[in-house]
């Protein structure tokens, strides 16, 4: 029995990244379909994923909020949610210090 458990654990460890990719692929598809986010040479670069991390890039806070809402909706479908405590908003550019509305993740406001 111990041999079976260790093989199963090994298999699960190997498959976990692939299974996660299958689950979260819908987020990337929904982002592409929405047309929101940044584009480089007509290629969507608004949603970048690596392992269980997600980076959203947008030209405006309005688009960013829409992208966050899409993520929350897609994650809710697979019984997952964003970890608000590990989420950050970073603004760059000339008006990075200008006061703006907060970005809402679920029911939590994330200061910009």
N, CA and C atoms as an extended XYZ file, in Angstrom:
336
Properties=species:S:1:pos:R:3:atomname:S:1:resname:S:1:resid:I:1 pbc="F F F"
N         0.819       -1.199        0.000 N   UNK     1
C         0.000        0.000        0.000 CA  UNK     1
C         0.863        1.263        0.000 C   UNK     1
N         1.961        1.231        0.705 N   UNK     2
C         2.842        2.392        0.763 CA  UNK     2
C         3.396        2.730       -0.625 C   UNK     2
N         3.708        1.710       -1.416 N   UNK     3
C         4.233        1.908       -2.761 CA  UNK     3
C         3.192        2.609       -3.644 C   UNK     3
N         1.950        2.215       -3.543 N   UNK     4
C         0.881        2.821       -4.339 CA  UNK     4
C         0.708        4.288       -3.952 C   UNK     4
N         0.699        4.603       -2.679 N   UNK     5
C         0.549        5.984       -2.223 CA  UNK     5
C         1.694        6.858       -2.710 C   UNK     5
N         2.916        6.347       -2.650 N   UNK     6
C         4.050        7.163       -3.084 CA  UNK     6
C         4.006        7.380       -4.592 C   UNK     6
N         3.576        6.376       -5.367 N   UNK     7
C         3.449        6.548       -6.823 CA  UNK     7
C         2.333        7.534       -7.144 C   UNK     7
N         1.238        7.464       -6.404 N   UNK     8
C         0.125        8.390       -6.619 CA  UNK     8
C         0.550        9.815       -6.291 C   UNK     8
N         1.276        9.984       -5.197 N   UNK     9
C         1.766       11.309       -4.812 CA  UNK     9
C         2.708       11.851       -5.881 C   UNK     9
N         3.593       10.997       -6.397 N   UNK    10
C         4.500       11.414       -7.462 CA  UNK    10
C         3.716       11.828       -8.703 C   UNK    10
N         2.734       11.034       -9.087 N   UNK    11
C         1.919       11.330      -10.256 CA  UNK    11
C         1.148       12.632      -10.072 C   UNK    11
N         0.563       12.826       -8.908 N   UNK    12
C        -0.194       14.045       -8.626 CA  UNK    12
C         0.716       15.268       -8.648 C   UNK    12
N         1.912       15.136       -8.102 N   UNK    13
C         2.876       16.236       -8.117 CA  UNK    13
C         3.250       16.597       -9.549 C   UNK    13
N         3.415       15.603      -10.385 N   UNK    14
C         3.772       15.833      -11.779 CA  UNK    14
C         2.611       16.448      -12.557 C   UNK    14
N         1.395       16.015      -12.282 N   UNK    15
C         0.228       16.478      -13.033 CA  UNK    15
C        -0.343       17.807      -12.539 C   UNK    15
N        -0.048       18.197      -11.308 N   UNK    16
C        -0.652       19.405      -10.729 CA  UNK    16
C        -0.508       20.646      -11.600 C   UNK    16
N         0.693       20.988      -12.093 N   UNK    17
C         0.805       22.182      -12.938 CA  UNK    17
C        -0.039       22.083      -14.205 C   UNK    17
N        -0.087       20.877      -14.794 N   UNK    18
C        -0.883       20.706      -16.014 CA  UNK    18
C        -2.375       20.837      -15.728 C   UNK    18
N        -2.822       20.256      -14.620 N   UNK    19
C        -4.235       20.359      -14.265 CA  UNK    19
C        -4.622       21.796      -13.970 C   UNK    19
N        -3.752       22.519      -13.283 N   UNK    20
C        -4.014       23.930      -13.007 CA  UNK    20
C        -4.112       24.707      -14.314 C   UNK    20
N        -3.222       24.423      -15.249 N   UNK    21
C        -3.245       25.110      -16.546 CA  UNK    21
C        -4.553       24.856      -17.270 C   UNK    21
N        -5.057       23.642      -17.203 N   UNK    22
C        -6.340       23.325      -17.843 CA  UNK    22
C        -7.460       24.115      -17.185 C   UNK    22
N        -7.452       24.186      -15.871 N   UNK    23
C        -8.493       24.907      -15.147 CA  UNK    23
C        -8.478       26.398      -15.452 C   UNK    23
N        -7.329       27.021      -15.417 N   UNK    24
C        -7.249       28.473      -15.554 CA  UNK    24
C        -7.146       28.945      -17.002 C   UNK    24
N        -7.087       28.032      -17.955 N   UNK    25
C        -7.021       28.414      -19.356 CA  UNK    25
C        -8.232       29.258      -19.761 C   UNK    25
N        -9.378       29.011      -19.149 N   UNK    26
C       -10.585       29.783      -19.471 CA  UNK    26
C       -10.415       31.265      -19.144 C   UNK    26
N        -9.599       31.582      -18.155 N   UNK    27
C        -9.350       32.988      -17.826 CA  UNK    27
C        -8.663       33.670      -19.000 C   UNK    27
N        -7.633       33.030      -19.520 N   UNK    28
C        -6.900       33.590      -20.652 CA  UNK    28
C        -7.810       33.733      -21.873 C   UNK    28
N        -8.636       32.746      -22.129 N   UNK    29
C        -9.562       32.809      -23.265 CA  UNK    29
C       -10.575       33.935      -23.088 C   UNK    29
N       -11.111       34.074      -21.887 N   UNK    30
C       -12.092       35.137      -21.622 CA  UNK    30
C       -11.459       36.516      -21.782 C   UNK    30
N       -10.208       36.651      -21.357 N   UNK    31
C        -9.508       37.928      -21.507 CA  UNK    31
C        -9.319       38.272      -22.976 C   UNK    31
N        -8.902       37.293      -23.765 N   UNK    32
C        -8.702       37.529      -25.193 CA  UNK    32
C       -10.005       37.930      -25.875 C   UNK    32
N       -11.087       37.239      -25.531 N   UNK    33
C       -12.387       37.538      -26.126 CA  UNK    33
C       -12.899       38.918      -25.736 C   UNK    33
N       -12.524       39.387      -24.541 N   UNK    34
C       -13.019       40.681      -24.063 CA  UNK    34
C       -12.389       41.845      -24.819 C   UNK    34
N       -11.189       41.632      -25.373 N   UNK    35
C       -10.490       42.705      -26.074 CA  UNK    35
C        -9.847       43.713      -25.145 C   UNK    35
N        -9.862       43.458      -23.855 N   UNK    36
C        -9.282       44.375      -22.880 CA  UNK    36
C        -7.820       44.029      -22.637 C   UNK    36
N        -7.082       44.976      -22.080 N   UNK    37
C        -5.685       44.743      -21.763 CA  UNK    37
C        -4.759       45.323      -22.807 C   UNK    37
N        -3.493       45.078      -22.640 N   UNK    38
C        -2.474       45.615      -23.547 CA  UNK    38
C        -2.262       44.688      -24.732 C   UNK    38
N        -1.924       45.304      -25.850 N   UNK    39
C        -1.627       44.560      -27.074 CA  UNK    39
C        -0.292       45.040      -27.634 C   UNK    39
N         0.489       44.092      -28.133 N   UNK    40
C         1.741       44.393      -28.820 CA  UNK    40
C         1.688       43.709      -30.181 C   UNK    40
N         1.743       44.496      -31.246 N   UNK    41
C         1.635       43.953      -32.605 CA  UNK    41
C         0.396       43.072      -32.762 C   UNK    41
N        -0.728       43.547      -32.267 N   UNK    42
C        -2.015       42.835      -32.342 CA  UNK    42
C        -2.023       41.502      -31.605 C   UNK    42
N        -1.100       41.309      -30.685 N   UNK    43
C        -1.067       40.105      -29.853 CA  UNK    43
C        -1.430       40.516      -28.432 C   UNK    43
N        -2.413       39.839      -27.865 N   UNK    44
C        -2.863       40.162      -26.512 CA  UNK    44
C        -1.773       39.846      -25.495 C   UNK    44
N        -1.426       40.842      -24.686 N   UNK    45
C        -0.451       40.655      -23.608 CA  UNK    45
C        -1.031       41.174      -22.299 C   UNK    45
N        -2.349       41.237      -22.223 N   UNK    46
C        -3.003       41.775      -21.037 CA  UNK    46
C        -3.108       40.804      -19.886 C   UNK    46
N        -2.975       39.523      -20.187 N   UNK    47
C        -3.099       38.494      -19.156 CA  UNK    47
C        -1.912       37.550      -19.288 C   UNK    47
N        -1.005       37.603      -18.320 N   UNK    48
C         0.190       36.758      -18.328 CA  UNK    48
C         0.104       35.829      -17.134 C   UNK    48
N         0.260       34.528      -17.392 N   UNK    49
C         0.181       33.538      -16.313 CA  UNK    49
C         1.481       32.761      -16.224 C   UNK    49
N         1.887       32.498      -14.991 N   UNK    50
C         3.026       31.630      -14.730 CA  UNK    50
C         2.707       30.849      -13.466 C   UNK    50
N         2.640       29.529      -13.597 N   UNK    51
C         2.244       28.659      -12.490 CA  UNK    51
C         0.903       29.127      -11.947 C   UNK    51
N         0.841       29.519      -10.680 N   UNK    52
C        -0.439       29.982      -10.133 CA  UNK    52
C        -0.469       31.497       -9.973 C   UNK    52
N         0.425       32.194      -10.665 N   UNK    53
C         0.454       33.656      -10.617 CA  UNK    53
C        -0.209       34.233      -11.865 C   UNK    53
N        -0.805       35.394      -11.699 N   UNK    54
C        -1.527       36.049      -12.779 CA  UNK    54
C        -1.156       37.524      -12.793 C   UNK    54
N        -0.766       38.028      -13.955 N   UNK    55
C        -0.410       39.432      -14.128 CA  UNK    55
C        -1.369       40.032      -15.147 C   UNK    55
N        -2.067       41.098      -14.759 N   UNK    56
C        -2.981       41.791      -15.652 CA  UNK    56
C        -2.371       43.133      -16.026 C   UNK    56
N        -2.290       43.411      -17.316 N   UNK    57
C        -1.734       44.669      -17.812 CA  UNK    57
C        -2.812       45.409      -18.588 C   UNK    57
N        -3.025       46.673      -18.238 N   UNK    58
C        -4.020       47.464      -18.966 CA  UNK    58
C        -3.550       48.911      -19.068 C   UNK    58
N        -4.149       49.623      -20.010 N   UNK    59
C        -3.805       51.034      -20.206 CA  UNK    59
C        -4.640       51.957      -19.341 C   UNK    59
N        -5.710       51.440      -18.751 N   UNK    60
C        -6.573       52.290      -17.920 CA  UNK    60
C        -7.095       51.500      -16.727 C   UNK    60
N        -7.458       52.225      -15.690 N   UNK    61
C        -8.031       51.567      -14.510 CA  UNK    61
C        -9.402       50.987      -14.812 C   UNK    61
N       -10.126       51.604      -15.728 N   UNK    62
C       -11.434       51.090      -16.125 CA  UNK    62
C       -11.277       49.695      -16.750 C   UNK    62
N       -10.311       49.560      -17.653 N   UNK    63
C       -10.041       48.251      -18.257 CA  UNK    63
C        -9.535       47.259      -17.217 C   UNK    63
N        -8.686       47.719      -16.318 N   UNK    64
C        -8.163       46.838      -15.277 CA  UNK    64
C        -9.292       46.303      -14.410 C   UNK    64
N       -10.233       47.162      -14.029 N   UNK    65
C       -11.350       46.711      -13.214 CA  UNK    65
C       -12.181       45.674      -13.967 C   UNK    65
N       -12.411       45.909      -15.250 N   UNK    66
C       -13.166       44.939      -16.060 CA  UNK    66
C       -12.420       43.611      -16.134 C   UNK    66
N       -11.098       43.660      -16.247 N   UNK    67
C       -10.296       42.445      -16.307 CA  UNK    67
C       -10.333       41.686      -14.981 C   UNK    67
N       -10.264       42.403      -13.884 N   UNK    68
C       -10.365       41.773      -12.562 CA  UNK    68
C       -11.727       41.111      -12.409 C   UNK    68
N       -12.780       41.788      -12.866 N   UNK    69
C       -14.132       41.219      -12.792 CA  UNK    69
C       -14.235       39.940      -13.618 C   UNK    69
N       -13.631       39.939      -14.807 N   UNK    70
C       -13.633       38.730      -15.650 CA  UNK    70
C       -12.916       37.594      -14.930 C   UNK    70
N       -11.769       37.892      -14.320 N   UNK    71
C       -11.030       36.868      -13.567 CA  UNK    71
C       -11.869       36.291      -12.437 C   UNK    71
N       -12.503       37.169      -11.691 N   UNK    72
C       -13.327       36.711      -10.566 CA  UNK    72
C       -14.471       35.830      -11.051 C   UNK    72
N       -15.111       36.207      -12.151 N   UNK    73
C       -16.217       35.409      -12.709 CA  UNK    73
C       -15.726       34.039      -13.170 C   UNK    73
N       -14.609       34.013      -13.884 N   UNK    74
C       -14.082       32.739      -14.382 CA  UNK    74
C       -13.606       31.849      -13.238 C   UNK    74
N       -12.964       32.426      -12.244 N   UNK    75
C       -12.504       31.638      -11.096 CA  UNK    75
C       -13.676       31.105      -10.280 C   UNK    75
N       -14.737       31.884      -10.186 N   UNK    76
C       -15.922       31.436       -9.447 CA  UNK    76
C       -16.517       30.187      -10.094 C   UNK    76
N       -16.444       30.093      -11.410 N   UNK    77
C       -16.975       28.927      -12.132 CA  UNK    77
C       -16.264       27.638      -11.742 C   UNK    77
N       -15.005       27.733      -11.351 N   UNK    78
C       -14.241       26.540      -10.962 CA  UNK    78
C       -13.989       26.504       -9.460 C   UNK    78
N       -14.806       27.247       -8.725 N   UNK    79
C       -14.774       27.257       -7.258 CA  UNK    79
C       -13.420       27.706       -6.711 C   UNK    79
N       -12.858       28.735       -7.339 N   UNK    80
C       -11.611       29.332       -6.869 CA  UNK    80
C       -11.833       30.832       -6.723 C   UNK    80
N       -10.897       31.509       -6.060 N   UNK    81
C       -10.982       32.963       -5.949 CA  UNK    81
C        -9.596       33.553       -5.823 C   UNK    81
N        -9.508       34.858       -6.109 N   UNK    82
C        -8.234       35.564       -5.983 CA  UNK    82
C        -7.895       35.759       -4.517 C   UNK    82
N        -6.624       35.671       -4.193 N   UNK    83
C        -6.164       35.943       -2.841 CA  UNK    83
C        -5.894       37.445       -2.743 C   UNK    83
N        -6.810       38.157       -2.117 N   UNK    84
C        -6.726       39.613       -2.020 CA  UNK    84
C        -5.485       40.051       -1.241 C   UNK    84
N        -5.081       39.258       -0.281 N   UNK    85
C        -3.924       39.616        0.536 CA  UNK    85
C        -2.621       39.569       -0.264 C   UNK    85
N        -2.606       38.806       -1.354 N   UNK    86
C        -1.402       38.702       -2.180 CA  UNK    86
C        -1.515       39.513       -3.470 C   UNK    86
N        -2.578       40.290       -3.598 N   UNK    87
C        -2.810       41.061       -4.827 CA  UNK    87
C        -2.331       42.499       -4.663 C   UNK    87
N        -1.771       43.050       -5.729 N   UNK    88
C        -1.258       44.414       -5.709 CA  UNK    88
C        -1.655       45.133       -6.992 C   UNK    88
N        -1.779       46.437       -6.898 N   UNK    89
C        -1.979       47.285       -8.066 CA  UNK    89
C        -0.779       48.214       -8.153 C   UNK    89
N        -0.139       48.237       -9.301 N   UNK    90
C         1.020       49.093       -9.521 CA  UNK    90
C         0.707       49.986      -10.704 C   UNK    90
N         0.862       51.279      -10.514 N   UNK    91
C         0.633       52.240      -11.590 CA  UNK    91
C         1.956       52.857      -11.988 C   UNK    91
N         2.147       52.972      -13.300 N   UNK    92
C         3.368       53.604      -13.795 CA  UNK    92
C         2.992       54.679      -14.809 C   UNK    92
N         3.894       55.583      -15.061 N   UNK    93
C         3.644       56.647      -16.025 CA  UNK    93
C         3.636       58.005      -15.360 C   UNK    93
N         3.357       59.029      -16.160 N   UNK    94
C         3.392       60.407      -15.668 CA  UNK    94
C         2.400       60.678      -14.551 C   UNK    94
N         1.226       60.062      -14.615 N   UNK    95
C         0.188       60.373      -13.624 CA  UNK    95
C         0.070       59.289      -12.552 C   UNK    95
N         1.168       58.579      -12.280 N   UNK    96
C         1.118       57.480      -11.313 CA  UNK    96
C         0.739       57.926       -9.901 C   UNK    96
N         0.978       59.169       -9.548 N   UNK    97
C         0.673       59.621       -8.183 CA  UNK    97
C        -0.675       60.337       -8.094 C   UNK    97
N        -1.372       60.463       -9.196 N   UNK    98
C        -2.678       61.119       -9.201 CA  UNK    98
C        -3.718       60.239       -8.497 C   UNK    98
N        -4.601       60.856       -7.713 N   UNK    99
C        -5.644       60.117       -7.006 CA  UNK    99
C        -6.646       59.538       -7.994 C   UNK    99
N        -6.988       58.252       -7.810 N   UNK   100
C        -7.944       57.565       -8.680 CA  UNK   100
C        -8.835       56.657       -7.834 C   UNK   100
N        -9.854       56.106       -8.469 N   UNK   101
C       -10.726       55.154       -7.779 CA  UNK   101
C        -9.968       53.872       -7.451 C   UNK   101
N       -10.442       53.170       -6.437 N   UNK   102
C        -9.846       51.895       -6.062 CA  UNK   102
C       -10.241       50.813       -7.051 C   UNK   102
N        -9.447       49.757       -7.108 N   UNK   103
C        -9.786       48.557       -7.864 CA  UNK   103
C       -10.427       47.596       -6.870 C   UNK   103
N       -11.587       47.065       -7.227 N   UNK   104
C       -12.340       46.175       -6.339 CA  UNK   104
C       -12.102       44.728       -6.747 C   UNK   104
N       -11.679       43.917       -5.786 N   UNK   105
C       -11.500       42.476       -5.997 CA  UNK   105
C       -12.508       41.785       -5.109 C   UNK   105
N       -13.583       41.268       -5.705 N   UNK   106
C       -14.675       40.712       -4.916 CA  UNK   106
C       -15.355       41.846       -4.188 C   UNK   106
N       -15.322       41.809       -2.864 N   UNK   107
C       -15.894       42.876       -2.046 CA  UNK   107
C       -14.823       43.717       -1.377 C   UNK   107
N       -13.564       43.509       -1.751 N   UNK   108
C       -12.456       44.182       -1.093 CA  UNK   108
C       -11.872       45.235       -2.016 C   UNK   108
N       -11.648       46.426       -1.491 N   UNK   109
C       -11.053       47.523       -2.255 CA  UNK   109
C        -9.546       47.453       -2.146 C   UNK   109
N        -8.870       47.521       -3.272 N   UNK   110
C        -7.414       47.491       -3.304 CA  UNK   110
C        -6.947       48.879       -3.726 C   UNK   110
N        -6.249       49.565       -2.868 N   UNK   111
C        -5.832       50.924       -3.157 CA  UNK   111
C        -4.849       50.992       -4.288 C   UNK   111
N        -5.017       51.965       -5.154 N   UNK   112
C        -4.112       52.153       -6.295 CA  UNK   112
C        -2.976       53.071       -5.904 C   UNK   112
